[in-house]
Structures are given as structure tokens and as C-alpha cells.
Amino acid sequence: MFRERTQSLMVYSETHQIEPLHPSLPGHFPGNPIVPGVLILQRVLKAAASSFGAAVSDVTVAKFHARLKPDEQFSIVLERSANGTIHFRVLRGETLISGGILKLAGGRAESPESLQ
């Protein structure tokens, strides 16, 4: 895990991989499996909770931009601003798989318009 702190931002990054025998993959989709978005989001929520020491209370925005295949390595990058909002990105190399905004229990989240 990579950690960096700036004056108004904390950044955490960690690498993951979904095994091809994961129980969610056989029906998603036979012959051409892709990792379900809910599984990716579950990894993001766990990473946020362990990185910032608090449970995620809300997924304000979650957008999926590209497919992730089993066994492909991906990185979860979490950026926490001074107001407690967490922006996340899921990357395969430089390809954006998913991104969004999280709110920690007791924190504030920005509006979805801030992603534009």
C-alpha cells in the first residue's frame, strides 16, 4: 500500500486481483467472464475502511467505465480531502475501471456534480 499526505489531501493506493475461481464469476458471463461491479465496489469499501479507520456510510457516486477480467491486476486509489470526502479510482494500468465518491460514517460527501 502506498500512502502520501499533503496539506489538504491523503492518498492511499493498493493493488488487488480477483482470482478466476471466485464464486461470483461462473454466471458473469459464461465463456467471457468479467468481474462484477459489486465485487469491485466491495474491495473499494474495504480498502477505504482499513485506510481511514472508519466504515463507509454512503456511496454517493459510483461509475463503471471499463471491464475488468479475472486475474487482471488493478489498483484502488483513495483520495481523502480535508472535509472527509473520499474520491476513489479503480485502475488497470492507466485505464479507469471505476470511480466515484464515498462518505465515511460521520463525514460529509460532495455533490455528484463535483465529478463533472
C-alpha positions as CSV (number, residue, x, y, z in Angstrom):
1,M,0.0,0.0,0.0
2,F,1.2,3.5,-0.9
3,R,0.4,6.4,1.4
4,E,1.1,10.0,0.9
5,R,-0.2,13.0,2.9
6,T,-0.4,16.6,1.6
7,Q,-1.8,19.6,3.4
8,S,-5.4,19.0,2.3
9,L,-5.3,15.5,0.9
10,M,-4.5,12.0,2.0
11,V,-3.8,9.4,-0.8
12,Y,-3.8,5.7,-0.4
13,S,-3.2,3.1,-3.1
14,E,-3.2,-0.7,-3.1
15,T,-3.1,-3.4,-5.7
16,H,-5.7,-6.2,-6.0
17,Q,-6.5,-9.1,-8.2
18,I,-9.7,-11.3,-8.4
19,E,-9.0,-15.0,-8.8
20,P,-10.6,-16.8,-11.8
21,L,-12.2,-19.3,-9.4
22,H,-14.1,-16.6,-7.4
23,P,-17.6,-17.9,-6.8
24,S,-19.3,-14.8,-8.4
25,L,-17.7,-15.4,-11.8
26,P,-19.3,-18.5,-13.3
27,G,-22.5,-16.8,-14.2
28,H,-20.9,-13.4,-15.1
29,F,-20.6,-14.2,-18.1
30,P,-20.1,-17.8,-19.2
31,G,-17.3,-18.1,-21.8
32,N,-16.3,-14.4,-21.3
33,P,-16.1,-13.7,-17.5
34,I,-15.9,-10.2,-16.2
35,V,-15.6,-9.1,-12.6
36,P,-19.0,-7.9,-11.3
37,G,-19.1,-4.2,-10.4
38,V,-20.4,-5.0,-6.9
39,L,-17.3,-7.1,-6.2
40,I,-15.0,-4.2,-7.3
41,L,-17.0,-1.8,-5.1
42,Q,-16.8,-4.2,-2.2
43,R,-13.0,-4.1,-2.5
44,V,-13.1,-0.3,-2.6
45,L,-15.2,-0.1,0.6
46,K,-12.9,-2.5,2.5
47,A,-9.8,-0.5,1.3
48,A,-11.4,2.8,2.4
49,A,-12.5,1.4,5.8
50,S,-9.0,0.0,6.5
51,S,-7.1,3.0,5.2
52,F,-9.1,5.7,7.1
53,G,-10.2,3.7,10.1
54,A,-13.9,4.2,9.7
55,A,-16.8,2.5,7.9
56,V,-18.2,3.9,4.7
57,S,-21.7,5.2,5.3
58,D,-22.6,6.2,1.8
59,V,-21.6,5.6,-1.8
60,T,-22.5,9.0,-3.2
61,V,-21.4,8.2,-6.8
62,A,-20.1,5.1,-8.4
63,K,-19.5,4.9,-12.2
64,F,-18.1,2.0,-14.1
65,H,-16.1,2.9,-17.3
66,A,-14.4,-0.3,-18.4
67,R,-14.5,-4.1,-17.9
68,L,-12.2,-6.0,-15.6
69,K,-11.3,-9.6,-16.3
70,P,-10.4,-12.2,-13.6
71,D,-6.7,-12.4,-12.9
72,E,-6.0,-8.8,-14.1
73,Q,-4.3,-6.7,-11.5
74,F,-5.9,-3.4,-10.6
75,S,-5.2,-0.6,-8.2
76,I,-7.6,1.2,-5.8
77,V,-6.6,4.8,-5.3
78,L,-8.3,6.7,-2.5
79,E,-8.0,10.4,-2.0
80,R,-9.4,12.0,1.1
81,S,-9.9,15.7,1.2
82,A,-9.8,18.0,4.2
83,N,-13.6,17.8,4.5
84,G,-13.5,14.0,4.7
85,T,-14.9,13.2,1.2
86,I,-13.2,10.3,-0.4
87,H,-12.8,10.1,-4.2
88,F,-11.9,6.7,-5.4
89,R,-10.5,5.4,-8.7
90,V,-10.0,1.8,-9.8
91,L,-7.3,1.5,-12.4
92,R,-5.9,-1.3,-14.6
93,G,-2.6,0.2,-15.5
94,E,-3.7,3.7,-16.7
95,T,-7.3,2.5,-17.7
96,L,-10.0,3.8,-15.5
97,I,-12.3,0.9,-14.5
98,S,-14.4,2.7,-11.9
99,G,-14.6,6.0,-10.0
100,G,-16.8,7.7,-7.5
101,I,-17.3,9.4,-4.2
102,L,-17.6,7.9,-0.7
103,K,-18.7,9.3,2.6
104,L,-17.3,7.9,5.9
105,A,-19.5,7.5,8.9
106,G,-19.7,10.9,10.5
107,G,-18.2,12.7,7.4
108,R,-19.6,14.8,4.6
109,A,-19.8,14.0,0.9
110,E,-19.6,16.3,-2.1
111,S,-22.5,16.5,-4.6
112,P,-22.4,14.3,-7.7
113,E,-22.0,17.5,-9.8
114,S,-18.4,17.8,-8.4
115,L,-17.4,14.8,-10.6
116,Q,-18.1,16.7,-13.8
